[in-house]
C-alpha cells in the first residue's frame, strides 16, 4: 500500500462519512443509495482490517480439522465434500464448531452489530 496520505483507510472513512452526510440531508431513493454506500464502505474497511487475519485463522482451523494442508479454497472444498459425504454424521460437533466460527467471522465483516457482544 502507498505510504502517502490520505491512506486507504482514511479515504474509506471520508467516503463513508460523506455518504452518511448525504443520507442525513436527503429522503427516498437518494437517502437509501447514500446509506447503502456508507454501509459498503464500512464493510470494505472491516474486510481490510480483518480479512487476512480471518483467512489465516480459518485455514489453520481447517487444516487441524481435516488433518491435511492446502490453500484456503482447497480446504473449504475438502471440508464441504466431507460434510456432503456424511463424514461428520457420527460426530458433527467439530464441523458445526468450524462452520459457526466461519459464520461469525463473516458477520464481523458484514455487520458486527448483529453479533452478540461475546462474538464482536
N, C-alpha and C positions, 0 to 999 in steps of 0.2 A: 504494500500500500504506500501511497505517496506520503511524504512527511510534511507536505505543505498544508497550510491552513486555508480554509477550514478542511478538517479531515472528514471522512465519510460519515462518521457518527454525528458530527456537528451539522453536516448537510442534511442528514435524515431528520435530525431533531428540528432544524429550521423549517424544512418542508412540512413535517408533521404539525408543528405549531402554526404555520401559515394556514394549512388546511383546517385546523381546529378554529382559527380565527374567522375564516370564510364561513364555516359552518355556523358559528355563533351569530353571524350577521345576515344569514340567508334563510330561506324556507324552501320546502318542497324538494324537487329533484336536485337542485343545486346544493342544498344542505346535505342531502343524502350522499351525493357524489363526494363532497368535501369530507364527510365523516368516514366514508369508505377509504379515501386516500390517506387520511390520518391513521386509521386503523392499520392499513397495509404498511405504512412507514414504521409503525411500532412493531409489526411482525418482522419486517426486514431487520430492524435494529436488534431484536431479540435473536433472530437467526444468526446474525453476525457475532453476537456475544456468546451464544450457547451452542450453535450448530456443530462446530468442530469437536468441542468437548463431549457433546452428546453422542456424536458418531463414534468417537473413540471408546466411550463407555459402553455403548451398545455392542460394538464389535467385541470388546473384551468379554461382556456378558454372554454373547452368543458363542464365542469360542469356548468358554467354560461349559456352557450348557450342552453344546454339540460335541465337544471333545475333539475339535479339529480347527484348523486355521483357514484363513481366506480373507478376501476383502468383504466389506460390509454387504454388498449386493449378493455375492455368492452365499454368504452365511444366511442372509434372510431367505434366499431361495431354498437352501437346505432345510432351514427351520420350517418353512411353510410346507415343504414336501413331507417332512416328518409328521407334522400335525395332520395333514390330509390323509396320510397312510395310517394314522391311528397310533403312531409310536408312543404317544404320551397318554393313551387311554388308560393304561394301568396306573399311571402316576402323573396326573395332569398339573399338579401344583407348580413344578418348575417352569413349564410352558406358560401357565397362567401368570406367574410372577413376572416373567420376562415381558409378556405381552402387556401387562398392566403398566410396568415401568416405561415401556416404549410409548404407550398412550399418554402417560403423564408427561414424558419428555416433549411430545408433540404439542400438548396443550400448553406447556410452559412457553412455547414459542408463539402459538397462535392466539391464545387468550388466557394468560395465567390467572386472571380474576375468576375464572370458572373452577379453579382448583381449591380444594380445602387448604387451609394455612400450612398444614404439615407437608404438602407437596410443592409449595411455591418456591 
